[in-house]
Amino acid sequence: MPDPHSRTPYGFLIFGVFSLVLAVAGTLTGKVWARYGRVIYRAKEPQNFWQLIAVYCLVGIGFVGYFLYKFYDFSN
């Protein structure tokens, strides 16, 4: 039976790239999805808009970084 910890966590890469795509799309369109299906517009609520964009970017970078950490196995 293969070791379940030896699998490459591609889900982290997929979620990280998806989060980065959401950040870029939100920046270009001026609207971003918030919790509970709410949409925040850059012109109406700029502070909340940029906070969400920053969260999307940080989460995306974090998940892609974790994927790279596990993929190249820097733990050894």
FIVO-760919 format. One record per residue (C-alpha): x, y, z. Coordinates in nm, 4 decimals, m for minus. Example, Ala and Ser with C-alpha at 12.3 -4.5 7.8 and 13.67 -1.06 7.14 Angstrom:
BEGIN
<site><x>1.2300</x><y>m0.4500</y><z>0.7800</z></site>
<site><x>1.3670</x><y>m0.1060</y><z>0.7140</z></site>
***
This chain:
BEGIN
<site><x>0.0000</x><y>0.0000</y><z>0.0000</z></site>
<site><x>0.1468</x><y>0.3399</y><z>m0.0953</z></site>
<site><x>0.2236</x><y>0.5868</y><z>0.1783</z></site>
<site><x>m0.0536</x><y>0.8534</y><z>0.1807</z></site>
<site><x>0.2013</x><y>1.1206</y><z>0.2732</z></site>
<site><x>0.4121</x><y>1.0556</y><z>m0.0363</z></site>
<site><x>0.1493</x><y>1.1924</y><z>m0.2771</z></site>
<site><x>0.2056</x><y>1.5358</y><z>m0.4242</z></site>
<site><x>m0.0582</x><y>1.7810</y><z>m0.2986</z></site>
<site><x>m0.1808</x><y>1.9165</y><z>m0.6332</z></site>
<site><x>m0.4962</x><y>2.0447</y><z>m0.4625</z></site>
<site><x>m0.2871</x><y>2.3144</y><z>m0.2955</z></site>
<site><x>m0.1512</x><y>2.4235</y><z>m0.6324</z></site>
<site><x>m0.4969</x><y>2.4310</y><z>m0.7891</z></site>
<site><x>m0.6487</x><y>2.6287</y><z>m0.5022</z></site>
<site><x>m0.3531</x><y>2.8678</y><z>m0.4930</z></site>
<site><x>m0.3675</x><y>2.9419</y><z>m0.8644</z></site>
<site><x>m0.7461</x><y>2.9808</y><z>m0.8445</z></site>
<site><x>m0.7070</x><y>3.2316</y><z>m0.5619</z></site>
<site><x>m0.4494</x><y>3.4299</y><z>m0.7596</z></site>
<site><x>m0.6774</x><y>3.4288</y><z>m1.0637</z></site>
<site><x>m0.9597</x><y>3.5650</y><z>m0.8488</z></site>
<site><x>m0.7316</x><y>3.8423</y><z>m0.7244</z></site>
<site><x>m0.6258</x><y>3.9419</y><z>m1.0750</z></site>
<site><x>m0.9814</x><y>3.9217</y><z>m1.2106</z></site>
<site><x>m1.1103</x><y>4.1287</y><z>m0.9210</z></site>
<site><x>m0.8452</x><y>4.3916</y><z>m0.9766</z></site>
<site><x>m0.9217</x><y>4.4154</y><z>m1.3472</z></site>
<site><x>m1.3014</x><y>4.4203</y><z>m1.3160</z></site>
<site><x>m1.3297</x><y>4.6311</y><z>m1.0018</z></site>
<site><x>m1.5527</x><y>4.3867</y><z>m0.8188</z></site>
<site><x>m1.4695</x><y>4.0960</y><z>m0.5935</z></site>
<site><x>m1.6720</x><y>3.8196</y><z>m0.4316</z></site>
<site><x>m1.6968</x><y>3.8337</y><z>m0.0544</z></site>
<site><x>m1.8481</x><y>3.5939</y><z>0.1953</z></site>
<site><x>m2.2096</x><y>3.4853</y><z>0.1601</z></site>
<site><x>m2.2265</x><y>3.5747</y><z>m0.2099</z></site>
<site><x>m2.1794</x><y>3.9449</y><z>m0.1513</z></site>
<site><x>m2.0040</x><y>4.1508</y><z>m0.4196</z></site>
<site><x>m1.7799</x><y>4.4407</y><z>m0.3175</z></site>
<site><x>m1.7098</x><y>4.7129</y><z>m0.5726</z></site>
<site><x>m1.3854</x><y>4.9095</y><z>m0.5836</z></site>
<site><x>m1.5639</x><y>5.2432</y><z>m0.6286</z></site>
<site><x>m1.8096</x><y>5.1972</y><z>m0.3397</z></site>
<site><x>m1.5938</x><y>5.0298</y><z>m0.0738</z></site>
<site><x>m1.2270</x><y>5.0716</y><z>m0.1694</z></site>
<site><x>m1.0813</x><y>4.9694</y><z>0.1672</z></site>
<site><x>m1.2747</x><y>4.6423</y><z>0.1859</z></site>
<site><x>m1.2049</x><y>4.5770</y><z>m0.1821</z></site>
<site><x>m0.8265</x><y>4.6058</y><z>m0.1459</z></site>
<site><x>m0.8287</x><y>4.4038</y><z>0.1760</z></site>
<site><x>m0.9993</x><y>4.1167</y><z>m0.0036</z></site>
<site><x>m0.7591</x><y>4.1425</y><z>m0.2977</z></site>
<site><x>m0.4675</x><y>4.1259</y><z>m0.0529</z></site>
<site><x>m0.6194</x><y>3.8221</y><z>0.1193</z></site>
<site><x>m0.6698</x><y>3.6448</y><z>m0.2142</z></site>
<site><x>m0.3070</x><y>3.7165</y><z>m0.3104</z></site>
<site><x>m0.1627</x><y>3.6047</y><z>0.0230</z></site>
<site><x>m0.3694</x><y>3.2872</y><z>0.0297</z></site>
<site><x>m0.2726</x><y>3.2074</y><z>m0.3288</z></site>
<site><x>0.0968</x><y>3.2667</y><z>m0.2666</z></site>
<site><x>0.0783</x><y>3.0638</y><z>0.0531</z></site>
<site><x>m0.0826</x><y>2.7626</y><z>m0.1108</z></site>
<site><x>0.1488</x><y>2.7695</y><z>m0.4129</z></site>
<site><x>0.4463</x><y>2.8026</y><z>m0.1790</z></site>
<site><x>0.3269</x><y>2.5090</y><z>0.0300</z></site>
<site><x>0.2855</x><y>2.3034</y><z>m0.2857</z></site>
<site><x>0.6393</x><y>2.3849</y><z>m0.3965</z></site>
<site><x>0.7685</x><y>2.3028</y><z>m0.0482</z></site>
<site><x>0.6048</x><y>1.9605</y><z>m0.0589</z></site>
<site><x>0.6790</x><y>1.8945</y><z>m0.4267</z></site>
<site><x>1.0520</x><y>1.9603</y><z>m0.4004</z></site>
<site><x>1.0638</x><y>1.8101</y><z>m0.0498</z></site>
<site><x>1.2754</x><y>2.0752</y><z>0.1178</z></site>
<site><x>1.2076</x><y>1.9101</y><z>0.4521</z></site>
<site><x>1.5091</x><y>1.6791</y><z>0.4177</z></site>
***
